[in-house]
Amino acid sequence: MEPLDNYNLATGNSAQRAPAYLEVDVGGYNTEQVIPIVKHQLVKVGRNGKECQLVLTNPSISSIHCVFWCVFFDEDSIPMFYVKDCSLNGTYLNGLLLKRDKTYLLKDSDVIELSQGSRENDSKKTQLVFMINDDLQSSLDPKLLDQMGFLREVDQWEITNRIVGNGTFGHVLITHNSKERKDDACYHPENYAVKIIKLKPNKFDKEARILLKLDHPNIIKVYHTFCDRNNHLYIFQDLIPGGDLFSYLAKGDCLTSMSETESLLIVFQILQALNYLHDQDIVHRDLKLDNILLCTPEPCTRIVLADFGIAKDLNSNKERMHTVVGTPEYCAPEVGFRANRKAYQSFSRAATLEQRGYDSKCDLWSLGVITHIMLTGISPFYGDGSERSIIQNAKVGKLNFDLKQWDVVSDNAKSFVKDLLRTDVVKRLNSKQSLKHIWIEKHLSQLERLYYKKILCNNEGPKLETMALDWKRKLPKSVVISQAIPKKKKVLE
Ligand SMILES: Nc1ncnc2c1ncn2[C@@H]1O[C@H](COP(=O)(O)OP(=O)(O)OP(=O)(O)O)[C@@H](O)[C@H]1O
């Protein structure tokens, strides 16, 4: 039997108290070793002794063969557990090959096989059995869909009772595409997400209309929409499995900062998305940490903008916007939130006030707030946390770069934040100007290389050949794109 190093492996009860764990079997025998899967910790399996929690020396195993993690939407919800294949020789889930760099949702008792050698090698075969803690398992409600009045099936989409997230307006659930399963029997079927919103009778939904028009790697991809007899609108979309940026930064009961490099890569991607949206006269209007989703909860991952619930398509009406919408903490002062909410108290989230209106630059203010938080862990206008103080502070727009959290941040990054958080809209950068800011421009070649080569090609998501031509044109000449598509393999009995 190949040696199995005990890197961070737990045994017995401590691991079984984790929300989920992996049991390690080698050559068909249970080794009694278990790897807990807990919040904020990736579990890597492979040959790399420095990075992996479970180190395997079998040569057919890749340096990092596969990665496991869990995502908690909030403390009350049942977490989602995922596995991502990063190997050369393939990872199998219940006997079916996973697509390389794709992420799959796990369920209790799933068996993950790391190599499928010949029969003589069966004694070396490592299997991981995924187990969910009994308490969590029993809280999954099989009648959830009926209770909520949601359909179980819409065309080829099968809707499950597993909730990915909840918002003010919608529930987001896991769904499968049965047609895909029939078309591709060798691969494990993928999971998708469906956002279900209750519409007011006879109202059409702007979110679905806007999303169906969009096609960008940093914007949530929508495949299909459907409205049932109860005015529930179903928006079928990609499942983005790394959780949102808020959860990624939240450790304990406060937000933490991330390195300048990691922040820059996220800012660059958000700007790609904003540039694309604003070029088409679409304004997001609710950009915040919670609406930025990560493909994997680790640095250098693709990020995706979600929740276009209050986005505005200015194509139908080229005027400036006047509706007070968004989230005060991220909201530009010109949008018109008032410290005295009486002015629009009768409306849930929106009101039209007498004012000069605002334009797409409100999204850049929100990006300024997001960048400030990523670099320092501090929300710039938070004050005492009350809506009144946030709105008042944002109106004044005073930033404090003397705080010790800024000591490790470059002057260029500070200048970027300052140029986005300008209360004077005319002086605030737009998305094109932001992409030319010295903080971005100085690192542009590295950013583009990482973006096109690593984030778009190796990270799950659109491959370059499927993307629009204007995206291809931006590819720097020096970058060689490696198409990491594994050969199709037969399903083993
Ligand atoms: N495609 C997706 N993949 C994975 N998670 C998702 C997806 N869409 C939404 N979520 C999760 O569900 C949560 C709620 O979704 P969303 O923000 O779209 O709903 P909402 O009702 O419009 O929310 P809000 O209260 O912010 O307006 C998100 O914060 C996110 O964590």
Ligand as a Chemical Component Dictionary entry (heavy atoms), coordinates in Angstrom:
data_LIG
# 
_chem_comp.id                   LIG 
_chem_comp.type                 NON-POLYMER 
_chem_comp.pdbx_formal_charge   0 
_chem_comp.three_letter_code    LIG 
# 
loop_
_chem_comp_atom.comp_id 
_chem_comp_atom.atom_id 
_chem_comp_atom.alt_atom_id 
_chem_comp_atom.type_symbol 
_chem_comp_atom.charge 
_chem_comp_atom.model_Cartn_x 
_chem_comp_atom.model_Cartn_y 
_chem_comp_atom.model_Cartn_z 
_chem_comp_atom.pdbx_ordinal 
LIG N1  N1  N 0 -26.232 31.834 -9.303 1  
LIG C1  C1  C 0 -25.943 31.724 -8.009 2  
LIG N2  N2  N 0 -25.058 30.809 -7.570 3  
LIG C2  C2  C 0 -24.761 30.692 -6.248 4  
LIG N3  N3  N 0 -25.303 31.455 -5.286 5  
LIG C3  C3  C 0 -26.205 32.382 -5.659 6  
LIG C4  C4  C 0 -26.565 32.570 -7.026 7  
LIG N4  N4  N 0 -27.465 33.577 -7.100 8  
LIG C5  C5  C 0 -27.653 33.994 -5.838 9  
LIG N5  N5  N 0 -26.907 33.282 -4.960 10 
LIG C6  C6  C 0 -26.881 33.427 -3.488 11 
LIG O1  O1  O 0 -28.198 33.766 -3.068 12 
LIG C7  C7  C 0 -28.202 35.030 -2.412 13 
LIG C8  C8  C 0 -29.493 35.770 -2.762 14 
LIG O2  O2  O 0 -29.572 35.983 -4.161 15 
LIG P1  P1  P 0 -29.913 37.398 -4.797 16 
LIG O3  O3  O 0 -28.962 38.424 -4.237 17 
LIG O4  O4  O 0 -29.942 37.289 -6.271 18 
LIG O5  O5  O 0 -31.392 37.600 -4.212 19 
LIG P2  P2  P 0 -32.176 38.955 -3.907 20 
LIG O6  O6  O 0 -33.491 38.605 -3.331 21 
LIG O7  O7  O 0 -32.235 39.775 -5.161 22 
LIG O8  O8  O 0 -31.209 39.606 -2.818 23 
LIG P3  P3  P 0 -31.182 41.082 -2.212 24 
LIG O9  O9  O 0 -31.805 40.972 -0.865 25 
LIG O10 O10 O 0 -29.692 41.412 -2.105 26 
LIG O11 O11 O 0 -31.877 41.971 -3.160 27 
LIG C9  C9  C 0 -26.928 35.724 -2.877 28 
LIG O12 O12 O 0 -26.431 36.627 -1.904 29 
LIG C10 C10 C 0 -25.970 34.568 -3.085 30 
LIG O13 O13 O 0 -25.301 34.235 -1.880 31 
# 
loop_
_chem_comp_bond.comp_id 
_chem_comp_bond.atom_id_1 
_chem_comp_bond.atom_id_2 
_chem_comp_bond.value_order 
_chem_comp_bond.pdbx_ordinal 
LIG N1  C1  SING 1  
LIG C1  N2  SING 2  
LIG C1  C4  DOUB 3  
LIG N2  C2  DOUB 4  
LIG C2  N3  SING 5  
LIG N3  C3  DOUB 6  
LIG C3  C4  SING 7  
LIG C3  N5  SING 8  
LIG C4  N4  SING 9  
LIG N4  C5  DOUB 10 
LIG C5  N5  SING 11 
LIG N5  C6  SING 12 
LIG C6  O1  SING 13 
LIG C6  C10 SING 14 
LIG O1  C7  SING 15 
LIG C7  C8  SING 16 
LIG C7  C9  SING 17 
LIG C8  O2  SING 18 
LIG O2  P1  SING 19 
LIG P1  O3  DOUB 20 
LIG P1  O4  SING 21 
LIG P1  O5  SING 22 
LIG O5  P2  SING 23 
LIG P2  O6  DOUB 24 
LIG P2  O7  SING 25 
LIG P2  O8  SING 26 
LIG O8  P3  SING 27 
LIG P3  O9  DOUB 28 
LIG P3  O10 SING 29 
LIG P3  O11 SING 30 
LIG C9  O12 SING 31 
LIG C9  C10 SING 32 
LIG C10 O13 SING 33 
# 
